[in-house]
Amino acid sequence: MKRAELPGDPPITVTLRRSGRARRLSLRVSQLDGRVTLTLPNHAPEDEGLSFLREKEAWIRGHLDRRPQDRTIGPGVTIPFRGQPVEVALADAGRVRVEGARLMVSRKSANPGTAIAAFLKLAAREHLAARSDHHAATLGRGYERLVLRDTRSRWGSCSSQGALMYSWRLIMAPDAVSDYVAAHEVAHLVEMNHSPAFWRVVARLCPDYQTPRRWLRENGASLHAVRFGD
């Protein structure tokens, strides 16, 4: 894909994407990673797209300014764990662990960020597997396997073969939020769509699903703003 740059302080790199399905110029600013994408119909001149970018510069910068600032893991940095803030602190020895409001990591660790990410992934697997098992049992269904990824476009998915996928960053969200995502994906074992019937299954598993769903829309980007140095 081609790229363009909007000059300014700071300059903004924009990905130019051609689409045969697009009928007009459109802009997207990702709240997850700050990526700016301009989609152009195949027939649209590139100069027209660049002019459109300049017209929308204030809009683009406004969205980028509202995006949560990246935070790189290190001593003294606070991140959420199961919805509660914990401060990264150094310990003389031992594995990564949560002690009260502190997330302890050995000062001897060669890469504390990688060690903390590994701890979060393990905690996410245990928690999401337990919630998936619970919801699957409620429906009398089984799933094929559970995998974790650091996805940007979705928090979870369910394949037609019954494989569940989750973002391990959900372990930083409140338990009600990760439980909703597990209920959402397990519901796809019954309804592989987003029809009214599907949402009735979700409501059966997670009656107040609208609240955690709204939390993800409003706060999900902050989970992706945590950087682990990898």
DRENPAKOL-679601 format. One line per 4 residues: number of its first residue (from 0); their letters; for each residue x, z, y negated of C-alpha. Coordinates in Angstrom, 3 decimals. Layout:
BEGIN
NUM) A) X,Z,Y | ...
END
This chain:
BEGIN
0) MKRA) 0.000,0.000,0.000 | 1.116,-0.690,-3.546 | 1.628,2.035,-6.110 | 1.290,2.173,-9.870
4) ELPG) 2.324,4.825,-12.353 | 0.476,6.251,-15.311 | 3.088,7.257,-17.904 | 2.810,10.639,-19.533
8) DPPI) 3.845,14.256,-19.031 | 3.964,14.351,-16.128 | 3.674,10.733,-14.957 | 1.048,10.181,-12.268
12) TVTL) 1.654,8.038,-9.212 | -1.462,6.144,-8.103 | -1.941,4.442,-4.736 | -3.623,1.035,-5.016
16) RRSG) -5.853,0.276,-2.044 | -7.635,-3.002,-1.339 | -10.954,-2.951,0.501 | -13.161,-5.781,1.656
20) RARR) -16.113,-3.391,1.687 | -15.662,-2.176,-1.888 | -17.994,-3.689,-4.488 | -16.447,-2.032,-7.537
24) LSLR) -13.378,-0.154,-8.682 | -13.339,3.495,-7.645 | -11.010,6.450,-8.144 | -10.417,9.445,-5.915
28) VSQL) -8.334,12.532,-6.675 | -7.691,14.625,-3.581 | -8.081,18.333,-4.251 | -6.013,18.982,-1.123
32) DGRV) -2.750,17.279,-2.030 | -3.334,15.848,-5.518 | -3.062,12.262,-4.320 | -4.704,9.735,-6.646
36) TLTL) -6.115,6.570,-5.064 | -7.600,3.547,-6.807 | -9.687,1.333,-4.534 | -10.134,-2.297,-5.597
40) PNHA) -12.413,-4.965,-4.118 | -10.378,-7.778,-2.581 | -11.424,-10.157,-5.363 | -10.608,-7.822,-8.281
44) PEDE) -7.489,-8.694,-10.355 | -4.829,-5.994,-10.279 | -4.643,-6.036,-14.094 | -8.301,-5.034,-14.201
48) GLSF) -7.510,-2.082,-11.955 | -4.591,-0.969,-14.126 | -6.768,-1.168,-17.244 | -9.397,0.948,-15.465
52) LREK) -6.713,3.514,-14.649 | -5.685,3.820,-18.289 | -9.313,4.286,-19.327 | -9.744,7.085,-16.766
56) EAWI) -6.463,8.886,-17.452 | -8.120,11.918,-19.066 | -10.531,12.202,-16.122 | -7.658,12.014,-13.635
60) RGHL) -5.575,14.638,-15.446 | -8.582,16.929,-15.715 | -9.089,16.847,-11.952 | -5.387,17.440,-11.311
64) DRRP) -5.353,20.382,-13.719 | -8.224,22.016,-11.811 | -6.447,21.639,-8.477 | -4.985,24.910,-7.124
68) QDRT) -1.252,25.198,-7.746 | 0.976,24.964,-4.693 | 2.510,28.241,-3.526 | 5.625,28.249,-1.376
72) IGPG) 5.895,31.103,1.108 | 8.489,33.761,0.290 | 8.875,37.507,-0.302 | 6.329,38.775,-2.802
76) VTIP) 4.001,35.777,-2.388 | 0.396,36.676,-1.511 | -1.615,34.515,0.860 | -4.972,35.066,2.562
80) FRGQ) -5.199,36.073,6.223 | -8.714,36.029,7.671 | -10.000,36.196,4.115 | -7.936,39.188,3.014
84) PVEV) -4.883,38.962,0.717 | -1.577,39.923,2.326 | 1.803,40.008,0.590 | 4.824,38.567,2.341
88) ALAD) 7.423,41.317,2.816 | 10.755,41.492,4.610 | 11.314,43.760,7.599 | 14.585,44.766,9.230
92) AGRV) 13.522,43.335,12.583 | 10.573,42.416,14.772 | 8.116,39.573,15.012 | 5.897,38.382,12.185
96) RVEG) 2.966,40.764,11.925 | 0.303,42.069,9.568 | 0.631,45.707,8.553 | -2.171,46.720,6.227
100) ARLM) -1.955,44.478,3.169 | 1.511,43.154,4.036 | 2.640,40.224,6.146 | 5.967,41.301,7.603
104) VSRK) 8.709,38.823,8.498 | 12.247,39.600,9.584 | 14.876,39.285,6.866 | 17.084,37.792,9.590
108) SANP) 14.737,34.846,10.058 | 16.485,31.555,9.306 | 13.235,30.043,8.016 | 10.575,32.647,7.104
112) GTAI) 8.017,29.962,6.228 | 8.249,28.361,9.655 | 8.020,31.764,11.344 | 4.914,32.698,9.350
116) AAFL) 3.295,29.317,10.065 | 3.899,29.849,13.789 | 2.262,33.288,13.555 | -0.768,31.838,11.765
120) KLAA) -1.143,29.033,14.315 | -1.133,31.508,17.209 | -3.677,33.724,15.460 | -5.828,30.664,14.690
124) REHL) -5.773,29.523,18.326 | -6.839,32.927,19.608 | -9.582,33.365,17.011 | -11.013,29.842,17.146
128) AARS) -10.902,29.746,20.938 | -12.864,33.002,21.076 | -15.505,31.728,18.652 | -15.708,28.336,20.366
132) DHHA) -16.132,30.024,23.754 | -18.876,32.230,22.325 | -20.841,29.364,20.795 | -20.363,27.099,23.818
136) ATLG) -21.676,29.846,26.089 | -24.714,30.264,23.845 | -25.503,26.565,24.319 | -24.607,26.545,27.996
140) RGYE) -22.002,23.845,27.372 | -18.289,23.569,28.058 | -15.603,21.789,26.101 | -12.601,19.901,27.400
144) RLVL) -9.766,21.409,25.363 | -8.926,22.878,21.983 | -6.128,21.589,19.761 | -4.859,22.687,16.350
148) RDTR) -3.560,20.401,13.617 | -2.754,20.557,9.926 | -5.432,18.072,8.931 | -6.171,17.047,5.361
152) SRWG) -9.472,15.215,5.627 | -11.475,17.558,7.854 | -11.532,21.140,9.074 | -12.549,20.297,12.601
156) SCSS) -13.835,17.617,14.930 | -15.348,17.146,18.369 | -14.622,14.038,20.412 | -17.137,12.293,22.652
160) QGAL) -15.163,13.709,25.586 | -15.725,17.260,24.328 | -12.277,17.950,22.867 | -12.356,20.315,19.900
164) MYSW) -9.862,20.053,17.036 | -9.419,22.550,14.215 | -7.175,22.976,11.222 | -5.030,26.043,11.872
168) RLIM) -5.289,26.856,8.153 | -8.791,28.166,8.877 | -7.155,31.446,9.912 | -6.551,32.058,6.212
172) APDA) -10.288,31.748,5.448 | -12.811,34.569,5.926 | -13.975,35.004,9.519 | -17.473,33.823,8.597
176) VSDY) -15.995,30.501,7.478 | -13.923,29.830,10.600 | -16.910,30.916,12.694 | -19.093,28.352,10.919
180) VAAH) -16.578,25.564,11.560 | -16.441,26.542,15.241 | -20.248,26.537,15.403 | -20.349,23.142,13.659
184) EVAH) -17.966,21.507,16.114 | -19.459,23.128,19.210 | -22.899,21.917,18.073 | -21.547,18.385,18.488
188) LVEM) -21.401,19.050,22.238 | -25.199,18.803,22.051 | -25.710,16.403,19.123 | -22.894,13.939,18.393
192) NHSP) -24.215,13.193,14.908 | -25.328,14.951,11.736 | -29.051,14.503,12.244 | -31.665,17.189,11.485
196) AFWR) -31.505,18.067,15.194 | -27.770,18.715,14.859 | -28.232,21.047,11.907 | -30.904,22.944,13.832
200) VVAR) -28.301,23.613,16.535 | -25.819,24.777,13.876 | -28.475,27.095,12.402 | -29.096,28.550,15.850
204) LCPD) -25.407,29.370,16.247 | -24.732,30.320,12.617 | -27.994,31.159,10.800 | -26.393,31.529,7.347
208) YQTP) -24.193,28.444,7.696 | -24.861,27.249,4.143 | -22.842,30.132,2.663 | -19.545,29.494,4.507
212) RRWL) -20.052,25.757,4.146 | -20.231,26.239,0.376 | -17.138,28.477,0.489 | -15.138,25.671,2.096
216) RENG) -16.238,23.166,-0.520 | -15.268,25.509,-3.336 | -12.143,27.143,-1.899 | -10.811,24.922,0.868
220) ASLH) -8.225,23.279,-1.363 | -6.572,26.665,-1.974 | -5.755,26.922,1.744 | -3.906,23.624,1.587
224) AVRF) -2.001,24.758,-1.499 | 0.069,27.190,0.604 | 3.402,25.616,1.498 | 5.525,26.879,4.368
228) GD) 8.698,24.996,3.603 | 8.240,22.581,6.506
END
